Amino acid sequence: MAAPLAQLLTPRHLLLDSWTHERTFHRPGAGISCLYRVRALDRQAHIVTLYAGATSTAVKQSAPDTVQTTLAGIRLSLWLHPRDPLLPSLPWALSPVDVARDVFGEPDAGDRTVLSLSAYRPLRRAVVRAVSAERTAYLKILLPGQSGALRHRHGLLAGTAVPAATVTGPDPSAGPRAEGAVVLSALTGEPLLHGLRSGTHGLVPQDLTTLLDQLPDGALALDRRPAWSERSRAYGTAAAAILPQETARISAAARTIETLVRGLDPGPVVPVHGDFYEGNLLTGGGRITGLLDVDGLGPGHRVDDLACFLGHLAVLTELAPESALPGELRVFHNAFEEFALASGSSPAALNARAAGVALSLVPGARAGRYSRSENALTRLRAAESLLARAVASNGGKRL
């Protein structure tokens, strides 16, 4: 990547000094994107640190501030953060002056506005946390044309008991630069993961199913998005790219998941969250105080929301077996199996779909406590454990 990164820096009169790979994002069927931390020298030989993105996803040649090149026969598009070629509102969201004026209505408070990038998926979405004095807002940056759908979803939730954020902006005067942004109010509480790790969250499984029961019927009129488990073959291909030595093992698991998901009754179509896991739940005082990331709100099967939660929890348990997570997994697993049966599906369908969720998490493995490959293998084991439970729940039949 040295030559493409150097080419990206040249128009800015910067000389590449060194670079470090930060993270890879593999979207099955849509390409691979990577983020890099770059050290460069300016004209005065001062060290400048920047972040760059590169993707194999097709990007228009006319995209501003984007360099296109070919490496080992692969067409690549590169950019310097925050000028993501498919998220044109991201530079606006990371400008303290613009956010102070267009979000907080304080045109002279740019130096007192603190911004932090809470989440970033290259070419897909970003979340920026903005703080000015006692006020906090979250700026969700989406692909052009998607902000209206998210506003509509939040509007549907506004008339329910679901503790979701409200839309507060941005100010229309911000113009085209902010068209891909939705400004959301801050919610109270801490991520459920903290309480799950320590066993101190104070919730019972029914608290989660009750929350899902409160999703609005209006969601049934929205477009349906495929569940994670319905793309198991594609995620299996992505997982095998990280663990090529386990290709046969991964392919066998993906095929079995796909067969079970297709063959087992998922129950009736109901309103679903679409990405229901601990990272999108805030808690406090033994209750759920916030439901985040409602982009996937729409029609689906309740068993998929429960499977999403279990798939993530199973992976976390494999990664931190010394914590309270194994006990939490048993409690939620047993309760959700009963709920799946009562809702017109089955424990086998629940576990097969949870296995699909865990498999979808393999490509996102990162180095940390474990190496990237060790982390990926741990996630694969979680998927296989859930799949074994699905087959056992189905009387040993793989269909």
C-alpha positions, -999 to 999 in steps of 0.1 A, spaced: 0 0 0 30 24 2 27 35 -35 -11 41 -35 -8 60 -2 21 81 -14 0 89 -45 -29 100 -23 -6 124 -4 12 140 -34 -16 165 -43 -15 177 -8 23 183 -9 29 156 17 56 129 17 48 95 30 69 85 60 51 54 73 17 38 76 -1 12 98 -31 -9 89 -59 -1 114 -89 -22 104 -105 -42 76 -142 -41 67 -154 -70 45 -189 -66 31 -197 -99 12 -206 -91 -24 -198 -54 -20 -160 -52 -16 -133 -48 11 -124 -15 27 -94 -8 50 -84 21 72 -48 32 77 -29 55 101 -5 75 80 26 96 91 37 121 65 61 150 62 49 184 51 70 211 33 87 221 65 95 185 73 70 184 102 54 151 110 17 151 102 -6 122 112 -37 114 91 -61 86 84 -67 72 50 -92 48 36 -90 24 7 -117 3 -9 -122 -22 -37 -159 -11 -38 -167 8 -70 -165 45 -65 -172 71 -92 -141 85 -107 -156 120 -103 -157 116 -65 -139 146 -50 -106 142 -32 -104 105 -42 -75 88 -59 -80 58 -80 -53 33 -88 -47 -4 -94 -28 -27 -71 -21 -63 -80 -49 -62 -105 -74 -48 -80 -90 -14 -87 -88 7 -55 -102 41 -45 -84 60 -17 -93 90 4 -81 110 34 -104 110 64 -130 126 67 -136 129 30 -153 96 26 -164 95 -11 -199 81 -2 -205 101 30 -203 137 18 -218 150 51 -190 136 72 -166 166 69 -195 189 80 -202 166 110 -165 168 121 -162 206 118 -167 222 153 -176 255 137 -203 240 115 -217 218 143 -218 247 168 -237 268 143 -260 242 126 -267 218 155 -264 239 187 -274 273 172 -242 289 186 -222 303 157 -195 316 179 -190 284 200 -168 264 176 -138 265 200 -161 251 228 -176 223 208 -160 189 212 -165 163 186 -156 126 187 -161 98 161 -181 72 180 -185 48 150 -174 46 114 -181 21 87 -163 33 55 -187 41 27 -217 32 48 -223 53 79 -207 72 108 -218 85 142 -203 116 157 -208 126 194 -210 164 198 -208 182 232 -212 219 238 -213 230 274 -241 210 290 -256 199 257 -249 166 239 -261 154 205 -253 125 182 -249 131 145 -257 100 123 -241 103 89 -257 82 62 -255 76 25 -272 103 4 -310 97 3 -311 76 35 -317 103 61 -354 106 54 -360 69 61 -342 71 94 -362 102 104 -394 83 96 -384 54 118 -377 77 147 -410 93 141 -428 60 144 -410 53 177 -418 87 191 -454 77 198 -445 45 217 -430 35 250 -397 25 233 -369 47 248 -354 59 214 -337 91 206 -356 120 191 -346 138 159 -334 174 167 -318 186 135 -297 197 118 -308 232 111 -322 234 75 -299 264 68 -269 240 69 -278 232 33 -265 204 11 -235 196 33 -257 182 60 -283 165 38 -269 131 48 -270 138 85 -296 131 112 -291 148 146 -304 127 175 -309 135 212 -286 119 238 -300 90 259 -292 81 295 -277 49 308 -246 28 300 -242 0 274 -257 -33 285 -224 -50 278 -210 -35 310 -237 -50 331 -235 -84 313 -198 -87 319 -202 -80 356 -237 -96 361 -250 -64 375 -275 -51 349 -306 -61 369 -326 -71 338 -345 -103 332 -350 -117 297 -386 -107 296 -375 -70 298 -360 -74 263 -390 -93 248 -413 -67 263 -393 -39 247 -396 -57 213 -434 -61 219 -436 -23 221 -422 -17 185 -448 1 165 -471 -17 140 -463 10 115 -429 -7 110 -447 -35 91 -453 -10 62 -415 -5 58 -392 -24 35 -380 -57 49 -343 -62 53 -327 -97 52 -318 -111 86 -281 -117 92 -286 -155 91 -302 -153 57 -268 -144 42 -248 -172 59 -232 -184 27 -219 -149 19 -206 -144 54 -190 -178 52 -170 -168 22 -159 -136 40 -149 -157 71 -129 -181 49 -109 -151 36 -96 -145 71 -93 -182 80 -83 -199 47 -71 -229 66 -106 -235 79 -124 -231 46 -139 -265 45 -151 -262 82 -166 -228 76 -183 -239 44 -199 -269 61 -212 -247 89 -226 -221 65 -244 -247 44 -260 -263 75 -271 -229 88 -285 -220 54 -305 -252 52 -319 -249 88 -328 -213 83 -347 -221 51 -363 -252 65 -375 -242 100 -405 -220 106 -394 -186 119 -429 -176 131 -452 -148 121 -441 -115 106 -439 -88 133 -421 -54 138 -384 -60 145 -354 -39 154 -331 -56 129 -299 -53 148 -309 -62 184 -278 -68 205 -262 -56 237 -243 -28 219 -276 -11 209 -291 -12 244 -285 12 272 -295 4 308 -297 21 342 -314 13 375 -323 -22 364 -343 -10 333 -337 -4 297 -331 33 291 -322 34 254 -326 16 222 -301 26 196 -295 22 159 -330 18 146 -321 19 109 -332 -17 105 -367 -12 121 -392 -30 98 -411 -62 92 -394 -95 102 -395 -124 126 -391 -119 163 -368 -150 165 -342 -130 144 -340 -102 170 -336 -128 197 -310 -147 176 -291 -115 170 -288 -109 208 -278 -145 214 -253 -147 186 -234 -116 199 -236 -128 235 -223 -162 225 -192 -146 208 -186 -124 238 -188 -154 261 -162 -172 241 -139 -142 242 -143 -136 280 -151 -169 297 -138 -157 330 -165 -130 333 -201 -133 342 -210 -137 305 -213 -176 305 -240 -174 332 -258 -146 314 -258 -166 282 -274 -196 299 -301 -174 314 -310 -156 282 -305 -187 260 -330 -208 280 -356 -180 282 -354 -171 245 -358 -207 235 -390 -208 255 -401 -175 239 -393 -187 204 -415 -217 209 -443 -196 224 -441 -171 195 -447 -197 167 -411 -206 159 -388 -231 177 -356 -234 197 -340 -250 166 -348 -221 144 -336 -196 171 -302 -214 175 -297 -218 137 -303 -181 132 -281 -172 162 -253 -194 146 -257 -173 114 -253 -141 134 -221 -154 151 -208 -165 117 -214 -130 103 -192 -116 131 -161 -137 121 -150 -113 92 -150 -84 117 -125 -100 140 -97 -76 152 -64 -80 170 -66 -71 207 -65 -95 236 -61 -122 209 -45 -120 174 -70 -114 146 -69 -151 135 -74 -163 171 -103 -138 176 -118 -151 143 -115 -187 154 -131 -179 187 -161 -164 169 -163 -195 146 -164 -217 177 -193 -197 190 -212 -202 157 -205 -239 157 -217 -243 193 -250 -225 185 -253 -247 154 -248 -279 173 -275 -268 197 -298 -261 167 -293 -295 153 -298 -311 188 -330 -291 192 -341 -304 158 -338 -340 169 -304 -343 154 -317 -335 119 -298 -311 96 -327 -311 72 
